[in-house]
Amino acid sequence: MMSVRERRVPLLVAAMIVLAAIMSSAFPAHNVSAAQITVRSLTLQAGATDGASKPGGVVNHFYGFTVPSTGTVGSIQFLYCLEASGTCTTPTGLVTTAATMGTESGATGFTLDNSTPGAPYLTRSAASISSGTVATYQLLSVTNPTTTNQAFYVRISTFASTDATGGTSDTGTVAASTSTQIVLTGTMPESLIFCTGHTVSAPAGIPDCATADIGAIDFNQLFSPADTATATSQMAASTNAISGYNITIAGPTLTSGSNTVPAMTVAAASTRGVRQFGLNLKANTSGASTPAIGTEVSLPANGTTLKGQAAAGYNTVDTFKFVSGDSVANSANGGAGPTDSQIYTSSYIVNVSGGQPTGTYVSTLTYVCTATF
């Protein structure tokens, strides 16, 4: 017959085994204090030549997260997987072994160990990190997975050890994706935009040839030896020609039947009582014989994006000239070349003597803008 003492020993051993099994189940060996990393993200950043989410692109991976619990951290691992949890399959084409350490903040002093493909980790002498610390880390020159439009995951884990071994402290997963690059192609052809009219407007500060109006222009008054008659017209030009443009003028002087107002073949001042027809492209001042007429080129030349200027003979205030075939403007300010659009104002003056024959005087002028590509 078994004694009472003998029956108690097996029961005690059995109870201890059950208790050990319960404790083992309740407290796993490697994640005793693991907490979920919060406010976590992975931003794919453009590399030296490749777009951020380009499949197979050599780019930068920027991590940001908030540490959930206070504890000692000696390493932080970034495990790249096709799955968010469970089995970890390294994405095809991913290369982390050439990665280098970029910026860091929040908890610093780390260097990068890239020796394990798909599982780089940061390491430092173990030190405490406080709960709520916002940390960021940048891994440079990571080669993205090569599959297009593929999501992948990175499991972030902190360790007390310096080599990402042993039990994890805190964990969290982030997601990213490669994406098809959208390639837009367009062609800028050889361009010359040129227009003339009584006026050309510049809505929103940009000359617009669609606003050019009529070309039939009357002088401001009847011709008289006692005063100077004036008129203006405008033109706008732009080109991407490598040698820019040149604007010439062609046509006869003012004519009525067999009678004319002589053209000013040499640049000179306006003189009342003397037969003269001429023009310039300047803002003229008001004087005894000079009318206040015209404006400077608009937008003003800056020698780079805006290069338009009045040509010699037509570029001096209060001095006028007209020779058919002359160059009156060009895009040579700062060296001939491409220029954005500008507006020129041509100012015309007429002076006559007392013996000028009566009649209606007309001149049809043609401005020609030639671009050299």
Secondary structure, DSSP 4 states (H G I P E B T S, - for coil): ---HHHHHHHHHHHHHHHHHHHHHHHS-SS-TT-EE-EEEEEEEE--SSS-TT-TT-EEEEEEEEE--S-EEEEEEEEEEESSSSSS--PPTT-B-TT-EEEEEESS---EEE--STT--EEEEEEEEE-TT-EEEEEEEEEEPPSSTT-EEEEEEEEESSSSS-SSEEEEEEEEEE--PPP---------EEEEEES----GGGS--GGG--------SS--BTTB-EEEEEEEEEEE--TT-EEEEEE----EETTEE--B--S-EE--TTS-EEEEESS-PPP-SS--------BSPP-SSS---EEPTTSSSTTEEB--TT-EEEES-TTSS--EEEEEEEEEEEEE--TTPPPS--B---EEEEEE--
